[in-house]
Amino acid sequence: MSSVPVAQAVNTAPVDQDTFAEFSPGEFDNVSLTSEGHLELAPAMTNTADVTDPVVWAAVQDAQGNVFFGTGNQGKISSSRPRANSRSSLRPMR
């Protein structure tokens, strides 16, 4: 009778992570980490516009669903009209 080699598995051990500092280095998918160290379901996010400016300073939505973005370092205001799939920009006068 031939002998069959025995496969060695890894040992498991419990891990306790219950503070913000212990969780914060990780990556999160669809969950948020509160400053108290609690995990919560993250709010759903939908990409409504392709803004090319490096920074969006403010965003607001009107009653018709249009979204206006205060962007970039040049003071440009962009808008997204999801129902019409259009986008426009306003730039400050120089």
DRENPA-471205 format. One record per residue (C-alpha): y, z, x; residue in three letters. Coordinates in steps of 0.001 Angstrom, whole numbers, padded with zeros to 6 digits, always signed. Example, Ala and Ser with C-alpha at 12.3 -4.5 7.8 and 13.67 -1.06 7.14 Angstrom:
DRENPA-471205
-004500+007800+012300ALA
-001060+007140+013670SER
***
This chain:
DRENPA-471205
+000000+000000+000000MET
+003388-000986+001459SER
+006373+001279+001339SER
+009521+000288-000516VAL
+012813+001111+001219PRO
+014905+003686-000578VAL
+018469+002680-001426ALA
+021049+005362-000779GLN
+023882+005588-003299ALA
+027199+007301-002756VAL
+027767+010797-003987ASN
+030353+011295-006672THR
+032791+014147-006723ALA
+035348+015213-009322PRO
+038969+014482-008487VAL
+041832+016446-010004ASP
+045222+014759-010120GLN
+047576+016523-012457ASP
+051028+016453-010883THR
+053662+013755-010569PHE
+053339+013802-006765ALA
+049576+013232-006942GLU
+049814+010338-009430PHE
+052981+008587-008223SER
+051461+006619-005305PRO
+049091+004849-007725GLY
+049562+001615-009653GLU
+049674+001786-013441PHE
+048682-000813-016020ASP
+049929-000256-019587ASN
+050621+003434-018968VAL
+053701+005383-017843SER
+053875+008506-015701LEU
+056374+011124-016873THR
+058250+013350-014436SER
+056042+016212-015689GLU
+052924+014361-014485GLY
+051659+013240-017913HIS
+050211+009790-018499LEU
+051362+008053-021682GLU
+050871+004616-023168LEU
+053629+002377-021883ALA
+055910+000568-024334PRO
+054956-003049-024972ALA
+057135-005503-023089MET
+057754-009156-023845THR
+059523-011573-021543ASN
+062346-012980-023680THR
+064306-014867-021030ALA
+064049-016274-017544ASP
+067091-014706-015909VAL
+067620-016022-012379THR
+070252-013480-011322ASP
+069044-010722-008988PRO
+070141-007850-011238VAL
+070471-007285-014992VAL
+073042-004515-015440TRP
+072893-004319-019236ALA
+071087-005953-022159ALA
+071744-005760-025896VAL
+070163-007409-028938GLN
+072125-008408-032042ASP
+070933-008393-035669ALA
+069742-012026-035423GLN
+067478-011288-032430GLY
+069724-012857-029807ASN
+069694-010985-026495VAL
+072756-010815-024227PHE
+072456-009892-020544PHE
+075208-008703-018197GLY
+073842-009980-014883THR
+074347-010395-011186GLY
+077243-009613-008936ASN
+079493-012324-010404GLN
+079916-010748-013857GLY
+077996-013487-015661LYS
+076840-012932-019259ILE
+073702-014790-020304SER
+072201-015025-023752SER
+068746-015814-024992SER
+068091-017104-028481ARG
+064337-016667-028979PRO
+064215-018453-032337ARG
+065827-021571-030896ALA
+064325-021278-027375ASN
+067779-021820-025909SER
+069819-020084-023242ARG
+073497-020151-022428SER
+075740-018509-019857SER
+079338-017383-019731LEU
+081054-016993-016364ARG
+084306-015158-015661PRO
+087409-017248-015128MET
+088707-017287-011576ARG
***
